[in-house]
Amino acid sequence: MDLENKVSLVTGAGQGIGEGIAKTLAKKGSKVIVVDLNHESSAKVAEEINDKFPNSAYSLQADLTKSDEIKHMLEFGVTKFSKIDCICNNAAASRGIGPVENYSLEDVQATIDLTFTCLWKCLQAEIKFLKQQAILASVVNISSNSAIKGYAFNSIYAASKAAVNNLTQSIAKEIARNDIRVNAVSPGTINTPGVREYFKAEPKAKEMLERSSLLRRIGEAEEVGELVAFLLSDRSSFITGQIISVDGGASIA
Ligand SMILES: NC(=O)c1ccc[n+]([C@@H]2O[C@H](COP(=O)([O-])OP(=O)(O)OC[C@H]3O[C@@H](n4cnc5c(N)ncnc54)[C@H](O)[C@@H]3O)[C@@H](O)[C@H]2O)c1
């Protein structure tokens, strides 16, 4: 199995794409630290993983906007599994939606904090930790196709994800000589609780988004998980600094 003897940490893994990633990594043989702001949901995901693959997962409640909780998250991983080889920075959230002229500065700041600054804080602590640990390591940041194409009425989120892409490339350059690879995965529309809620409120959006993908459907969280698992595994040993879409071809449609 691709991730046998690996220890992976996934942020925002209590639901949605992060849950799909955590479960896919476990299926590929990895031990998994399931981190989320929501303790109940991360505990449930870890329990479901352990039901299938005994002693493979631990859950941790953490608010990753807080530096001390990020530090604790890494210490927790090492305490439980004695090392961390693979990290997927998936957690993000946004505030406000609508035309750019209607955004409040408060919502802009909150979206940048939750989507970009939070990930930067994680990366800063993770890179320090991985350098000290001094073993082969791979990091995947979850971005969004909105960073590539722009996103009408969700512009600040899209701009924050564009910053995530650029940060991914810069850090990949800085860290390559330490045998640490850093890539970004850029999902199109994925079947998650948030997207399902959106489709309930805007039924026409579902058909429109399905049509915008070459494969004429939205994706599943585990399909994102498959790409993340590959990038975290040694099979992708010559890939770093890349931003790769998993979107049924929507980014070129
Ligand atoms: N759903 C999509 O279609 C889609 C498309 C492109 C990109 N993305 C990206 O994929 C990632 C996951 O998206 P999702 O739709 O599954 O989101 P989601 O809201 O369903 O899940 C995100 C999880 O992250 C957790 N989280 C948020 N902020 C946190 C924090 N500060 N500390 C710890 N945990 C935190 C939440 O509790 C939640 O469980 C995000 O980076 C998102 O921007 C999603």
The ligand as an SDF file (V2000), in Angstrom:
LIG
                    3D

 44 48  0  0  0  0  0  0  0  0999 V2000
  -16.4660   21.8880   -1.2470 N   0  0  0  0  0  0  0  0  0  0  0  0
  -15.9640   22.2930   -2.3870 C   0  0  0  0  0  0  0  0  0  0  0  0
  -16.6090   22.1760   -3.4450 O   0  0  0  0  0  0  0  0  0  0  0  0
  -14.5850   22.9110   -2.4450 C   0  0  0  0  0  0  0  0  0  0  0  0
  -14.0840   23.3180   -3.6790 C   0  0  0  0  0  0  0  0  0  0  0  0
  -12.7990   23.8440   -3.7610 C   0  0  0  0  0  0  0  0  0  0  0  0
  -12.0200   23.9400   -2.6290 C   0  0  0  0  0  0  0  0  0  0  0  0
  -12.5140   23.5630   -1.4220 N   0  0  0  0  0  0  0  0  0  0  0  0
  -11.6170   23.6470   -0.2630 C   0  0  0  0  0  0  0  0  0  0  0  0
  -11.5250   22.3570    0.3290 O   0  0  0  0  0  0  0  0  0  0  0  0
  -11.3320   22.4820    1.7370 C   0  0  0  0  0  0  0  0  0  0  0  0
  -12.4390   21.7480    2.4750 C   0  0  0  0  0  0  0  0  0  0  0  0
  -13.6760   22.2490    2.0290 O   0  0  0  0  0  0  0  0  0  0  0  0
  -15.0630   21.6210    2.5110 P   0  0  0  0  0  0  0  0  0  0  0  0
  -16.0620   22.0690    1.5320 O   0  0  0  0  0  0  0  0  0  0  0  0
  -14.8840   20.1950    2.8010 O   0  0  0  0  0  0  0  0  0  0  0  0
  -15.2710   22.4690    3.8490 O   0  0  0  0  0  0  0  0  0  0  0  0
  -16.1980   22.1450    5.1280 P   0  0  0  0  0  0  0  0  0  0  0  0
  -16.6100   23.4720    5.6540 O   0  0  0  0  0  0  0  0  0  0  0  0
  -17.2340   21.1330    4.8170 O   0  0  0  0  0  0  0  0  0  0  0  0
  -15.1450   21.4940    6.1300 O   0  0  0  0  0  0  0  0  0  0  0  0
  -14.0850   22.2350    6.6270 C   0  0  0  0  0  0  0  0  0  0  0  0
  -13.7250   21.6890    7.9790 C   0  0  0  0  0  0  0  0  0  0  0  0
  -12.6510   22.4940    8.4810 O   0  0  0  0  0  0  0  0  0  0  0  0
  -12.8940   22.8030    9.8310 C   0  0  0  0  0  0  0  0  0  0  0  0
  -12.2460   24.0850   10.1430 N   0  0  0  0  0  0  0  0  0  0  0  0
  -12.5480   25.2970    9.6260 C   0  0  0  0  0  0  0  0  0  0  0  0
  -11.7630   26.2290   10.1950 N   0  0  0  0  0  0  0  0  0  0  0  0
  -10.9710   25.5900   11.0830 C   0  0  0  0  0  0  0  0  0  0  0  0
   -9.9650   26.0220   11.9890 C   0  0  0  0  0  0  0  0  0  0  0  0
   -9.6410   27.3020   12.1220 N   0  0  0  0  0  0  0  0  0  0  0  0
   -9.3650   25.1020   12.7670 N   0  0  0  0  0  0  0  0  0  0  0  0
   -9.6800   23.7840   12.6610 C   0  0  0  0  0  0  0  0  0  0  0  0
  -10.6220   23.3220   11.8330 N   0  0  0  0  0  0  0  0  0  0  0  0
  -11.2650   24.2240   11.0440 C   0  0  0  0  0  0  0  0  0  0  0  0
  -14.4060   22.8830    9.9680 C   0  0  0  0  0  0  0  0  0  0  0  0
  -14.8200   22.6520   11.2950 O   0  0  0  0  0  0  0  0  0  0  0  0
  -14.8640   21.7840    8.9940 C   0  0  0  0  0  0  0  0  0  0  0  0
  -15.0350   20.5410    9.6400 O   0  0  0  0  0  0  0  0  0  0  0  0
  -11.2850   23.9660    2.0260 C   0  0  0  0  0  0  0  0  0  0  0  0
   -9.9390   24.4020    1.9970 O   0  0  0  0  0  0  0  0  0  0  0  0
  -12.0610   24.5650    0.8680 C   0  0  0  0  0  0  0  0  0  0  0  0
  -11.7190   25.8940    0.6290 O   0  0  0  0  0  0  0  0  0  0  0  0
  -13.7920   23.0520   -1.3000 C   0  0  0  0  0  0  0  0  0  0  0  0
  1  2  1  0
  2  3  2  0
  2  4  1  0
  4  5  1  0
  4 44  2  0
  5  6  2  0
  6  7  1  0
  7  8  2  0
  8  9  1  0
  8 44  1  0
  9 10  1  0
  9 42  1  0
 10 11  1  0
 11 12  1  0
 11 40  1  0
 12 13  1  0
 13 14  1  0
 14 15  2  0
 14 16  1  0
 14 17  1  0
 17 18  1  0
 18 19  2  0
 18 20  1  0
 18 21  1  0
 21 22  1  0
 22 23  1  0
 23 24  1  0
 23 38  1  0
 24 25  1  0
 25 26  1  0
 25 36  1  0
 26 27  1  0
 26 35  1  0
 27 28  2  0
 28 29  1  0
 29 30  1  0
 29 35  2  0
 30 31  1  0
 30 32  2  0
 32 33  1  0
 33 34  2  0
 34 35  1  0
 36 37  1  0
 36 38  1  0
 38 39  1  0
 40 41  1  0
 40 42  1  0
 42 43  1  0
M  CHG  2   8   1  16  -1
M  END
$$$$
